[in-house]
């Protein structure tokens, strides 16, 4: 099992993510990370394509960027869950 650290985050979804990471084994976390990283790259490509298109939709671009940031947050939480605590 992965370590379950208590963190103070201002948004509720971070607490939810940390709780979920605590109940996942390292293999499940790695699979989830791979999926999230792929989705993050796909969103990046979609954002660039929308930004370069003639029918630029700034609202849609903003939504995609927000989704991309949420993915980045979830990736960071899961990566952190894989790193063991070091007691100094």
mmCIF file as gemmi writes it, N, C-alpha and C atoms, coordinates in Angstrom:
data_model
loop_
_atom_site.group_PDB
_atom_site.id
_atom_site.type_symbol
_atom_site.label_atom_id
_atom_site.label_alt_id
_atom_site.label_comp_id
_atom_site.label_asym_id
_atom_site.label_entity_id
_atom_site.label_seq_id
_atom_site.pdbx_PDB_ins_code
_atom_site.Cartn_x
_atom_site.Cartn_y
_atom_site.Cartn_z
_atom_site.occupancy
_atom_site.B_iso_or_equiv
_atom_site.pdbx_formal_charge
_atom_site.auth_seq_id
_atom_site.auth_asym_id
_atom_site.pdbx_PDB_model_num
ATOM 1 N N . UNK Axp A 1 ? 0.828 -1.191 0 1 0 ? 1 A 1
ATOM 2 C CA . UNK Axp A 1 ? 0 0 0 1 0 ? 1 A 1
ATOM 3 C C . UNK Axp A 1 ? 0.871 1.253 0 1 0 ? 1 A 1
ATOM 4 N N . UNK Axp A 2 ? 0.286 2.337 -0.378 1 0 ? 2 A 1
ATOM 5 C CA . UNK Axp A 2 ? 0.988 3.608 -0.476 1 0 ? 2 A 1
ATOM 6 C C . UNK Axp A 2 ? 0.79 4.378 0.815 1 0 ? 2 A 1
ATOM 7 N N . UNK Axp A 3 ? 1.735 5.252 1.091 1 0 ? 3 A 1
ATOM 8 C CA . UNK Axp A 3 ? 1.609 6.07 2.292 1 0 ? 3 A 1
ATOM 9 C C . UNK Axp A 3 ? 0.423 7.018 2.165 1 0 ? 3 A 1
ATOM 10 N N . UNK Axp A 4 ? -0.127 7.38 3.275 1 0 ? 4 A 1
ATOM 11 C CA . UNK Axp A 4 ? -1.295 8.275 3.29 1 0 ? 4 A 1
ATOM 12 C C . UNK Axp A 4 ? -0.966 9.489 4.135 1 0 ? 4 A 1
ATOM 13 N N . UNK Axp A 5 ? -0.432 10.489 3.509 1 0 ? 5 A 1
ATOM 14 C CA . UNK Axp A 5 ? -0.083 11.706 4.229 1 0 ? 5 A 1
ATOM 15 C C . UNK Axp A 5 ? -1.277 12.624 4.383 1 0 ? 5 A 1
ATOM 16 N N . UNK Axp A 6 ? -1.306 13.36 5.434 1 0 ? 6 A 1
ATOM 17 C CA . UNK Axp A 6 ? -2.352 14.354 5.646 1 0 ? 6 A 1
ATOM 18 C C . UNK Axp A 6 ? -1.818 15.681 5.139 1 0 ? 6 A 1
ATOM 19 N N . UNK Axp A 7 ? -2.524 16.286 4.236 1 0 ? 7 A 1
ATOM 20 C CA . UNK Axp A 7 ? -2.099 17.549 3.648 1 0 ? 7 A 1
ATOM 21 C C . UNK Axp A 7 ? -3.196 18.582 3.844 1 0 ? 7 A 1
ATOM 22 N N . UNK Axp A 8 ? -2.824 19.798 3.849 1 0 ? 8 A 1
ATOM 23 C CA . UNK Axp A 8 ? -3.789 20.887 3.955 1 0 ? 8 A 1
ATOM 24 C C . UNK Axp A 8 ? -3.925 21.552 2.587 1 0 ? 8 A 1
ATOM 25 N N . UNK Axp A 9 ? -5.018 21.294 1.928 1 0 ? 9 A 1
ATOM 26 C CA . UNK Axp A 9 ? -5.307 21.888 0.627 1 0 ? 9 A 1
ATOM 27 C C . UNK Axp A 9 ? -6.571 22.718 0.743 1 0 ? 9 A 1
ATOM 28 N N . UNK Axp A 10 ? -6.625 23.772 -0.024 1 0 ? 10 A 1
ATOM 29 C CA . UNK Axp A 10 ? -7.764 24.66 0.083 1 0 ? 10 A 1
ATOM 30 C C . UNK Axp A 10 ? -8.978 24.137 -0.671 1 0 ? 10 A 1
ATOM 31 N N . UNK Axp A 11 ? -8.741 23.27 -1.641 1 0 ? 11 A 1
ATOM 32 C CA . UNK Axp A 11 ? -9.864 22.772 -2.418 1 0 ? 11 A 1
ATOM 33 C C . UNK Axp A 11 ? -10.214 21.35 -2.003 1 0 ? 11 A 1
ATOM 34 N N . UNK Axp A 12 ? -11.515 21.06 -1.98 1 0 ? 12 A 1
ATOM 35 C CA . UNK Axp A 12 ? -11.994 19.763 -1.511 1 0 ? 12 A 1
ATOM 36 C C . UNK Axp A 12 ? -11.523 18.619 -2.392 1 0 ? 12 A 1
ATOM 37 N N . UNK Axp A 13 ? -11.383 18.843 -3.691 1 0 ? 13 A 1
ATOM 38 C CA . UNK Axp A 13 ? -11.009 17.731 -4.559 1 0 ? 13 A 1
ATOM 39 C C . UNK Axp A 13 ? -9.599 17.234 -4.268 1 0 ? 13 A 1
ATOM 40 N N . UNK Axp A 14 ? -8.737 18.069 -3.715 1 0 ? 14 A 1
ATOM 41 C CA . UNK Axp A 14 ? -7.405 17.611 -3.346 1 0 ? 14 A 1
ATOM 42 C C . UNK Axp A 14 ? -7.493 16.6 -2.208 1 0 ? 14 A 1
ATOM 43 N N . UNK Axp A 15 ? -8.354 16.862 -1.248 1 0 ? 15 A 1
ATOM 44 C CA . UNK Axp A 15 ? -8.542 15.948 -0.13 1 0 ? 15 A 1
ATOM 45 C C . UNK Axp A 15 ? -9.1 14.63 -0.641 1 0 ? 15 A 1
ATOM 46 N N . UNK Axp A 16 ? -10.027 14.705 -1.58 1 0 ? 16 A 1
ATOM 47 C CA . UNK Axp A 16 ? -10.598 13.508 -2.187 1 0 ? 16 A 1
ATOM 48 C C . UNK Axp A 16 ? -9.511 12.705 -2.905 1 0 ? 16 A 1
ATOM 49 N N . UNK Axp A 17 ? -8.659 13.392 -3.658 1 0 ? 17 A 1
ATOM 50 C CA . UNK Axp A 17 ? -7.593 12.717 -4.395 1 0 ? 17 A 1
ATOM 51 C C . UNK Axp A 17 ? -6.621 12.024 -3.455 1 0 ? 17 A 1
ATOM 52 N N . UNK Axp A 18 ? -6.276 12.691 -2.38 1 0 ? 18 A 1
ATOM 53 C CA . UNK Axp A 18 ? -5.344 12.111 -1.42 1 0 ? 18 A 1
ATOM 54 C C . UNK Axp A 18 ? -5.963 10.868 -0.791 1 0 ? 18 A 1
ATOM 55 N N . UNK Axp A 19 ? -7.234 10.946 -0.463 1 0 ? 19 A 1
ATOM 56 C CA . UNK Axp A 19 ? -7.923 9.791 0.107 1 0 ? 19 A 1
ATOM 57 C C . UNK Axp A 19 ? -7.947 8.624 -0.853 1 0 ? 19 A 1
ATOM 58 N N . UNK Axp A 20 ? -8.196 8.883 -2.131 1 0 ? 20 A 1
ATOM 59 C CA . UNK Axp A 20 ? -8.209 7.822 -3.121 1 0 ? 20 A 1
ATOM 60 C C . UNK Axp A 20 ? -6.831 7.222 -3.301 1 0 ? 20 A 1
ATOM 61 N N . UNK Axp A 21 ? -5.796 8.034 -3.301 1 0 ? 21 A 1
ATOM 62 C CA . UNK Axp A 21 ? -4.442 7.539 -3.473 1 0 ? 21 A 1
ATOM 63 C C . UNK Axp A 21 ? -4.049 6.612 -2.326 1 0 ? 21 A 1
ATOM 64 N N . UNK Axp A 22 ? -4.59 6.83 -1.166 1 0 ? 22 A 1
ATOM 65 C CA . UNK Axp A 22 ? -4.279 5.992 -0.009 1 0 ? 22 A 1
ATOM 66 C C . UNK Axp A 22 ? -4.8 4.57 -0.174 1 0 ? 22 A 1
ATOM 67 N N . UNK Axp A 23 ? -5.828 4.395 -0.983 1 0 ? 23 A 1
ATOM 68 C CA . UNK Axp A 23 ? -6.456 3.09 -1.142 1 0 ? 23 A 1
ATOM 69 C C . UNK Axp A 23 ? -6.038 2.406 -2.434 1 0 ? 23 A 1
ATOM 70 N N . UNK Axp A 24 ? -5.02 2.914 -3.091 1 0 ? 24 A 1
ATOM 71 C CA . UNK Axp A 24 ? -4.536 2.338 -4.335 1 0 ? 24 A 1
ATOM 72 C C . UNK Axp A 24 ? -3.154 1.741 -4.105 1 0 ? 24 A 1
ATOM 73 N N . UNK Axp A 25 ? -2.888 0.616 -4.753 1 0 ? 25 A 1
ATOM 74 C CA . UNK Axp A 25 ? -1.535 0.072 -4.663 1 0 ? 25 A 1
ATOM 75 C C . UNK Axp A 25 ? -0.671 0.766 -5.709 1 0 ? 25 A 1
ATOM 76 N N . UNK Axp A 26 ? 0.643 0.638 -5.608 1 0 ? 26 A 1
ATOM 77 C CA . UNK Axp A 26 ? 1.533 1.369 -6.531 1 0 ? 26 A 1
ATOM 78 C C . UNK Axp A 26 ? 1.279 1.073 -8.012 1 0 ? 26 A 1
ATOM 79 N N . UNK Axp A 27 ? 0.903 -0.156 -8.336 1 0 ? 27 A 1
ATOM 80 C CA . UNK Axp A 27 ? 0.624 -0.485 -9.734 1 0 ? 27 A 1
ATOM 81 C C . UNK Axp A 27 ? -0.606 0.265 -10.248 1 0 ? 27 A 1
ATOM 82 N N . UNK Axp A 28 ? -1.627 0.359 -9.411 1 0 ? 28 A 1
ATOM 83 C CA . UNK Axp A 28 ? -2.83 1.105 -9.792 1 0 ? 28 A 1
ATOM 84 C C . UNK Axp A 28 ? -2.51 2.588 -9.972 1 0 ? 28 A 1
ATOM 85 N N . UNK Axp A 29 ? -1.677 3.11 -9.098 1 0 ? 29 A 1
ATOM 86 C CA . UNK Axp A 29 ? -1.288 4.52 -9.209 1 0 ? 29 A 1
ATOM 87 C C . UNK Axp A 29 ? -0.525 4.755 -10.501 1 0 ? 29 A 1
ATOM 88 N N . UNK Axp A 30 ? 0.394 3.851 -10.844 1 0 ? 30 A 1
ATOM 89 C CA . UNK Axp A 30 ? 1.164 4.011 -12.073 1 0 ? 30 A 1
ATOM 90 C C . UNK Axp A 30 ? 0.262 3.968 -13.309 1 0 ? 30 A 1
ATOM 91 N N . UNK Axp A 31 ? -0.719 3.067 -13.306 1 0 ? 31 A 1
ATOM 92 C CA . UNK Axp A 31 ? -1.666 3.01 -14.438 1 0 ? 31 A 1
ATOM 93 C C . UNK Axp A 31 ? -2.478 4.293 -14.532 1 0 ? 31 A 1
ATOM 94 N N . UNK Axp A 32 ? -2.937 4.783 -13.396 1 0 ? 32 A 1
ATOM 95 C CA . UNK Axp A 32 ? -3.712 6.02 -13.375 1 0 ? 32 A 1
ATOM 96 C C . UNK Axp A 32 ? -2.848 7.199 -13.841 1 0 ? 32 A 1
ATOM 97 N N . UNK Axp A 33 ? -1.601 7.238 -13.407 1 0 ? 33 A 1
ATOM 98 C CA . UNK Axp A 33 ? -0.696 8.304 -13.838 1 0 ? 33 A 1
ATOM 99 C C . UNK Axp A 33 ? -0.499 8.284 -15.349 1 0 ? 33 A 1
ATOM 100 N N . UNK Axp A 34 ? -0.343 7.107 -15.915 1 0 ? 34 A 1
ATOM 101 C CA . UNK Axp A 34 ? -0.167 6.997 -17.359 1 0 ? 34 A 1
ATOM 102 C C . UNK Axp A 34 ? -1.39 7.542 -18.102 1 0 ? 34 A 1
ATOM 103 N N . UNK Axp A 35 ? -2.567 7.198 -17.616 1 0 ? 35 A 1
ATOM 104 C CA . UNK Axp A 35 ? -3.81 7.684 -18.224 1 0 ? 35 A 1
ATOM 105 C C . UNK Axp A 35 ? -3.922 9.204 -18.114 1 0 ? 35 A 1
ATOM 106 N N . UNK Axp A 36 ? -3.618 9.733 -16.939 1 0 ? 36 A 1
ATOM 107 C CA . UNK Axp A 36 ? -3.707 11.174 -16.726 1 0 ? 36 A 1
ATOM 108 C C . UNK Axp A 36 ? -2.695 11.937 -17.567 1 0 ? 36 A 1
ATOM 109 N N . UNK Axp A 37 ? -1.487 11.418 -17.673 1 0 ? 37 A 1
ATOM 110 C CA . UNK Axp A 37 ? -0.466 12.082 -18.486 1 0 ? 37 A 1
ATOM 111 C C . UNK Axp A 37 ? -0.854 12.111 -19.954 1 0 ? 37 A 1
ATOM 112 N N . UNK Axp A 38 ? -1.45 11.017 -20.436 1 0 ? 38 A 1
ATOM 113 C CA . UNK Axp A 38 ? -1.906 10.974 -21.824 1 0 ? 38 A 1
ATOM 114 C C . UNK Axp A 38 ? -3.014 12.002 -22.058 1 0 ? 38 A 1
ATOM 115 N N . UNK Axp A 39 ? -3.974 12.055 -21.123 1 0 ? 39 A 1
ATOM 116 C CA . UNK Axp A 39 ? -5.055 13.034 -21.24 1 0 ? 39 A 1
ATOM 117 C C . UNK Axp A 39 ? -4.509 14.461 -21.173 1 0 ? 39 A 1
ATOM 118 N N . UNK Axp A 40 ? -3.507 14.689 -20.337 1 0 ? 40 A 1
ATOM 119 C CA . UNK Axp A 40 ? -2.889 16.01 -20.208 1 0 ? 40 A 1
ATOM 120 C C . UNK Axp A 40 ? -2.248 16.431 -21.534 1 0 ? 40 A 1
ATOM 121 N N . UNK Axp A 41 ? -1.529 15.494 -22.175 1 0 ? 41 A 1
ATOM 122 C CA . UNK Axp A 41 ? -0.91 15.782 -23.479 1 0 ? 41 A 1
ATOM 123 C C . UNK Axp A 41 ? -1.972 16.039 -24.548 1 0 ? 41 A 1
ATOM 124 N N . UNK Axp A 42 ? -3.044 15.253 -24.514 1 0 ? 42 A 1
ATOM 125 C CA . UNK Axp A 42 ? -4.128 15.442 -25.486 1 0 ? 42 A 1
ATOM 126 C C . UNK Axp A 42 ? -4.782 16.811 -25.325 1 0 ? 42 A 1
ATOM 127 N N . UNK Axp A 43 ? -4.978 17.217 -24.082 1 0 ? 43 A 1
ATOM 128 C CA . UNK Axp A 43 ? -5.553 18.539 -23.833 1 0 ? 43 A 1
ATOM 129 C C . UNK Axp A 43 ? -4.632 19.641 -24.328 1 0 ? 43 A 1
ATOM 130 N N . UNK Axp A 44 ? -3.346 19.455 -24.142 1 0 ? 44 A 1
ATOM 131 C CA . UNK Axp A 44 ? -2.375 20.436 -24.617 1 0 ? 44 A 1
ATOM 132 C C . UNK Axp A 44 ? -2.483 20.59 -26.132 1 0 ? 44 A 1
ATOM 133 N N . UNK Axp A 45 ? -2.584 19.475 -26.837 1 0 ? 45 A 1
ATOM 134 C CA . UNK Axp A 45 ? -2.719 19.515 -28.299 1 0 ? 45 A 1
ATOM 135 C C . UNK Axp A 45 ? -4.033 20.172 -28.708 1 0 ? 45 A 1
ATOM 136 N N . UNK Axp A 46 ? -5.104 19.869 -27.98 1 0 ? 46 A 1
ATOM 137 C CA . UNK Axp A 46 ? -6.407 20.46 -28.292 1 0 ? 46 A 1
ATOM 138 C C . UNK Axp A 46 ? -6.403 21.968 -28.062 1 0 ? 46 A 1
ATOM 139 N N . UNK Axp A 47 ? -5.761 22.398 -26.994 1 0 ? 47 A 1
ATOM 140 C CA . UNK Axp A 47 ? -5.674 23.83 -26.691 1 0 ? 47 A 1
ATOM 141 C C . UNK Axp A 47 ? -4.9 24.552 -27.791 1 0 ? 47 A 1
ATOM 142 N N . UNK Axp A 48 ? -3.782 23.975 -28.2 1 0 ? 48 A 1
ATOM 143 C CA . UNK Axp A 48 ? -2.985 24.608 -29.26 1 0 ? 48 A 1
ATOM 144 C C . UNK Axp A 48 ? -3.766 24.664 -30.577 1 0 ? 48 A 1
ATOM 145 N N . UNK Axp A 49 ? -4.482 23.589 -30.883 1 0 ? 49 A 1
ATOM 146 C CA . UNK Axp A 49 ? -5.265 23.561 -32.124 1 0 ? 49 A 1
ATOM 147 C C . UNK Axp A 49 ? -6.37 24.607 -32.096 1 0 ? 49 A 1
ATOM 148 N N . UNK Axp A 50 ? -7.046 24.716 -30.945 1 0 ? 50 A 1
ATOM 149 C CA . UNK Axp A 50 ? -8.113 25.725 -30.826 1 0 ? 50 A 1
ATOM 150 C C . UNK Axp A 50 ? -7.551 27.134 -30.896 1 0 ? 50 A 1
ATOM 151 N N . UNK Axp A 51 ? -6.419 27.347 -30.275 1 0 ? 51 A 1
ATOM 152 C CA . UNK Axp A 51 ? -5.813 28.682 -30.268 1 0 ? 51 A 1
ATOM 153 C C . UNK Axp A 51 ? -5.385 29.105 -31.678 1 0 ? 51 A 1
ATOM 154 N N . UNK Axp A 52 ? -4.977 28.138 -32.493 1 0 ? 52 A 1
ATOM 155 C CA . UNK Axp A 52 ? -4.522 28.435 -33.843 1 0 ? 52 A 1
ATOM 156 C C . UNK Axp A 52 ? -5.646 28.458 -34.877 1 0 ? 52 A 1
ATOM 157 N N . UNK Axp A 53 ? -6.835 28.011 -34.495 1 0 ? 53 A 1
ATOM 158 C CA . UNK Axp A 53 ? -7.929 27.919 -35.466 1 0 ? 53 A 1
ATOM 159 C C . UNK Axp A 53 ? -8.538 29.291 -35.744 1 0 ? 53 A 1
ATOM 160 N N . UNK Axp A 54 ? -9.19 29.386 -36.903 1 0 ? 54 A 1
ATOM 161 C CA . UNK Axp A 54 ? -9.839 30.637 -37.301 1 0 ? 54 A 1
ATOM 162 C C . UNK Axp A 54 ? -11.054 30.922 -36.407 1 0 ? 54 A 1
ATOM 163 N N . UNK Axp A 55 ? -11.746 29.873 -36.023 1 0 ? 55 A 1
ATOM 164 C CA . UNK Axp A 55 ? -12.934 30.023 -35.165 1 0 ? 55 A 1
ATOM 165 C C . UNK Axp A 55 ? -12.527 29.828 -33.709 1 0 ? 55 A 1
ATOM 166 N N . UNK Axp A 56 ? -11.674 30.687 -33.235 1 0 ? 56 A 1
ATOM 167 C CA . UNK Axp A 56 ? -11.132 30.598 -31.878 1 0 ? 56 A 1
ATOM 168 C C . UNK Axp A 56 ? -12.24 30.806 -30.853 1 0 ? 56 A 1
ATOM 169 N N . UNK Axp A 57 ? -12.342 29.868 -29.906 1 0 ? 57 A 1
ATOM 170 C CA . UNK Axp A 57 ? -13.347 29.93 -28.847 1 0 ? 57 A 1
ATOM 171 C C . UNK Axp A 57 ? -12.616 30.082 -27.511 1 0 ? 57 A 1
ATOM 172 N N . UNK Axp A 58 ? -12.499 31.327 -27.055 1 0 ? 58 A 1
ATOM 173 C CA . UNK Axp A 58 ? -11.731 31.608 -25.847 1 0 ? 58 A 1
ATOM 174 C C . UNK Axp A 58 ? -12.33 30.956 -24.604 1 0 ? 58 A 1
ATOM 175 N N . UNK Axp A 59 ? -13.639 30.843 -24.55 1 0 ? 59 A 1
ATOM 176 C CA . UNK Axp A 59 ? -14.277 30.207 -23.401 1 0 ? 59 A 1
ATOM 177 C C . UNK Axp A 59 ? -13.921 28.719 -23.361 1 0 ? 59 A 1
ATOM 178 N N . UNK Axp A 60 ? -13.974 28.065 -24.499 1 0 ? 60 A 1
ATOM 179 C CA . UNK Axp A 60 ? -13.619 26.649 -24.561 1 0 ? 60 A 1
ATOM 180 C C . UNK Axp A 60 ? -12.146 26.444 -24.224 1 0 ? 60 A 1
ATOM 181 N N . UNK Axp A 61 ? -11.3 27.327 -24.706 1 0 ? 61 A 1
ATOM 182 C CA . UNK Axp A 61 ? -9.866 27.241 -24.388 1 0 ? 61 A 1
ATOM 183 C C . UNK Axp A 61 ? -9.648 27.383 -22.881 1 0 ? 61 A 1
ATOM 184 N N . UNK Axp A 62 ? -10.344 28.321 -22.263 1 0 ? 62 A 1
ATOM 185 C CA . UNK Axp A 62 ? -10.224 28.518 -20.815 1 0 ? 62 A 1
ATOM 186 C C . UNK Axp A 62 ? -10.674 27.274 -20.051 1 0 ? 62 A 1
ATOM 187 N N . UNK Axp A 63 ? -11.754 26.651 -20.511 1 0 ? 63 A 1
ATOM 188 C CA . UNK Axp A 63 ? -12.242 25.427 -19.852 1 0 ? 63 A 1
ATOM 189 C C . UNK Axp A 63 ? -11.224 24.298 -19.979 1 0 ? 63 A 1
ATOM 190 N N . UNK Axp A 64 ? -10.651 24.163 -21.155 1 0 ? 64 A 1
ATOM 191 C CA . UNK Axp A 64 ? -9.657 23.118 -21.364 1 0 ? 64 A 1
ATOM 192 C C . UNK Axp A 64 ? -8.414 23.36 -20.512 1 0 ? 64 A 1
ATOM 193 N N . UNK Axp A 65 ? -8.005 24.614 -20.394 1 0 ? 65 A 1
ATOM 194 C CA . UNK Axp A 65 ? -6.849 24.937 -19.562 1 0 ? 65 A 1
ATOM 195 C C . UNK Axp A 65 ? -7.119 24.632 -18.098 1 0 ? 65 A 1
ATOM 196 N N . UNK Axp A 66 ? -8.345 24.906 -17.649 1 0 ? 66 A 1
ATOM 197 C CA . UNK Axp A 66 ? -8.709 24.617 -16.264 1 0 ? 66 A 1
ATOM 198 C C . UNK Axp A 66 ? -8.694 23.113 -16.022 1 0 ? 66 A 1
ATOM 199 N N . UNK Axp A 67 ? -9.224 22.351 -16.977 1 0 ? 67 A 1
ATOM 200 C CA . UNK Axp A 67 ? -9.21 20.891 -16.873 1 0 ? 67 A 1
ATOM 201 C C . UNK Axp A 67 ? -7.756 20.385 -16.836 1 0 ? 67 A 1
ATOM 202 N N . UNK Axp A 68 ? -6.914 20.975 -17.65 1 0 ? 68 A 1
ATOM 203 C CA . UNK Axp A 68 ? -5.506 20.588 -17.703 1 0 ? 68 A 1
ATOM 204 C C . UNK Axp A 68 ? -4.825 20.834 -16.354 1 0 ? 68 A 1
ATOM 205 N N . UNK Axp A 69 ? -5.142 21.953 -15.704 1 0 ? 69 A 1
ATOM 206 C CA . UNK Axp A 69 ? -4.583 22.244 -14.378 1 0 ? 69 A 1
ATOM 207 C C . UNK Axp A 69 ? -5.065 21.248 -13.329 1 0 ? 69 A 1
ATOM 208 N N . UNK Axp A 70 ? -6.341 20.864 -13.415 1 0 ? 70 A 1
ATOM 209 C CA . UNK Axp A 70 ? -6.86 19.864 -12.471 1 0 ? 70 A 1
ATOM 210 C C . UNK Axp A 70 ? -6.144 18.529 -12.665 1 0 ? 70 A 1
ATOM 211 N N . UNK Axp A 71 ? -5.896 18.172 -13.928 1 0 ? 71 A 1
ATOM 212 C CA . UNK Axp A 71 ? -5.152 16.944 -14.202 1 0 ? 71 A 1
ATOM 213 C C . UNK Axp A 71 ? -3.744 17.026 -13.616 1 0 ? 71 A 1
ATOM 214 N N . UNK Axp A 72 ? -3.097 18.18 -13.794 1 0 ? 72 A 1
ATOM 215 C CA . UNK Axp A 72 ? -1.75 18.368 -13.268 1 0 ? 72 A 1
ATOM 216 C C . UNK Axp A 72 ? -1.742 18.217 -11.744 1 0 ? 72 A 1
ATOM 217 N N . UNK Axp A 73 ? -2.775 18.75 -11.08 1 0 ? 73 A 1
ATOM 218 C CA . UNK Axp A 73 ? -2.885 18.611 -9.628 1 0 ? 73 A 1
ATOM 219 C C . UNK Axp A 73 ? -3.018 17.141 -9.232 1 0 ? 73 A 1
ATOM 220 N N . UNK Axp A 74 ? -3.878 16.414 -9.947 1 0 ? 74 A 1
ATOM 221 C CA . UNK Axp A 74 ? -4.079 15.006 -9.625 1 0 ? 74 A 1
ATOM 222 C C . UNK Axp A 74 ? -2.798 14.207 -9.882 1 0 ? 74 A 1
ATOM 223 N N . UNK Axp A 75 ? -2.101 14.519 -10.958 1 0 ? 75 A 1
ATOM 224 C CA . UNK Axp A 75 ? -0.832 13.853 -11.248 1 0 ? 75 A 1
ATOM 225 C C . UNK Axp A 75 ? 0.156 14.098 -10.111 1 0 ? 75 A 1
ATOM 226 N N . UNK Axp A 76 ? 0.242 15.328 -9.64 1 0 ? 76 A 1
ATOM 227 C CA . UNK Axp A 76 ? 1.169 15.666 -8.554 1 0 ? 76 A 1
ATOM 228 C C . UNK Axp A 76 ? 0.827 14.904 -7.275 1 0 ? 76 A 1
ATOM 229 N N . UNK Axp A 77 ? -0.445 14.796 -6.958 1 0 ? 77 A 1
ATOM 230 C CA . UNK Axp A 77 ? -0.859 14.079 -5.751 1 0 ? 77 A 1
ATOM 231 C C . UNK Axp A 77 ? -0.488 12.603 -5.861 1 0 ? 77 A 1
ATOM 232 N N . UNK Axp A 78 ? -0.748 12.011 -7.018 1 0 ? 78 A 1
ATOM 233 C CA . UNK Axp A 78 ? -0.445 10.597 -7.188 1 0 ? 78 A 1
ATOM 234 C C . UNK Axp A 78 ? 1.065 10.347 -7.198 1 0 ? 78 A 1
ATOM 235 N N . UNK Axp A 79 ? 1.83 11.233 -7.826 1 0 ? 79 A 1
ATOM 236 C CA . UNK Axp A 79 ? 3.285 11.084 -7.81 1 0 ? 79 A 1
ATOM 237 C C . UNK Axp A 79 ? 3.813 11.186 -6.385 1 0 ? 79 A 1
ATOM 238 N N . UNK Axp A 80 ? 3.241 12.094 -5.615 1 0 ? 80 A 1
ATOM 239 C CA . UNK Axp A 80 ? 3.661 12.268 -4.229 1 0 ? 80 A 1
ATOM 240 C C . UNK Axp A 80 ? 3.331 11.022 -3.396 1 0 ? 80 A 1
ATOM 241 N N . UNK Axp A 81 ? 2.225 10.352 -3.738 1 0 ? 81 A 1
ATOM 242 C CA . UNK Axp A 81 ? 1.829 9.163 -2.996 1 0 ? 81 A 1
ATOM 243 C C . UNK Axp A 81 ? 2.812 8.011 -3.215 1 0 ? 81 A 1
ATOM 244 N N . UNK Axp A 82 ? 3.542 8.052 -4.318 1 0 ? 82 A 1
ATOM 245 C CA . UNK Axp A 82 ? 4.513 6.983 -4.608 1 0 ? 82 A 1
ATOM 246 C C . UNK Axp A 82 ? 5.835 7.179 -3.87 1 0 ? 82 A 1
ATOM 247 N N . UNK Axp A 83 ? 6.08 8.387 -3.389 1 0 ? 83 A 1
ATOM 248 C CA . UNK Axp A 83 ? 7.346 8.693 -2.719 1 0 ? 83 A 1
ATOM 249 C C . UNK Axp A 83 ? 7.193 8.393 -1.22 1 0 ? 83 A 1
ATOM 250 N N . UNK Axp A 84 ? 8.043 7.538 -0.68 1 0 ? 84 A 1
ATOM 251 C CA . UNK Axp A 84 ? 7.915 7.203 0.745 1 0 ? 84 A 1
ATOM 252 C C . UNK Axp A 84 ? 8.281 8.39 1.629 1 0 ? 84 A 1
ATOM 253 N N . UNK Axp A 85 ? 7.664 8.424 2.79 1 0 ? 85 A 1
ATOM 254 C CA . UNK Axp A 85 ? 7.997 9.47 3.776 1 0 ? 85 A 1
ATOM 255 C C . UNK Axp A 85 ? 9.415 9.24 4.278 1 0 ? 85 A 1
ATOM 256 N N . UNK Axp A 86 ? 10.14 10.324 4.425 1 0 ? 86 A 1
ATOM 257 C CA . UNK Axp A 86 ? 11.484 10.251 4.981 1 0 ? 86 A 1
ATOM 258 C C . UNK Axp A 86 ? 11.466 10.999 6.309 1 0 ? 86 A 1
ATOM 259 N N . UNK Axp A 87 ? 11.748 10.262 7.348 1 0 ? 87 A 1
ATOM 260 C CA . UNK Axp A 87 ? 11.756 10.876 8.672 1 0 ? 87 A 1
ATOM 261 C C . UNK Axp A 87 ? 13.158 11.393 8.945 1 0 ? 87 A 1
ATOM 262 N N . UNK Axp A 88 ? 13.252 12.686 9.129 1 0 ? 88 A 1
ATOM 263 C CA . UNK Axp A 88 ? 14.575 13.295 9.33 1 0 ? 88 A 1
ATOM 264 C C . UNK Axp A 88 ? 14.937 13.309 10.794 1 0 ? 88 A 1
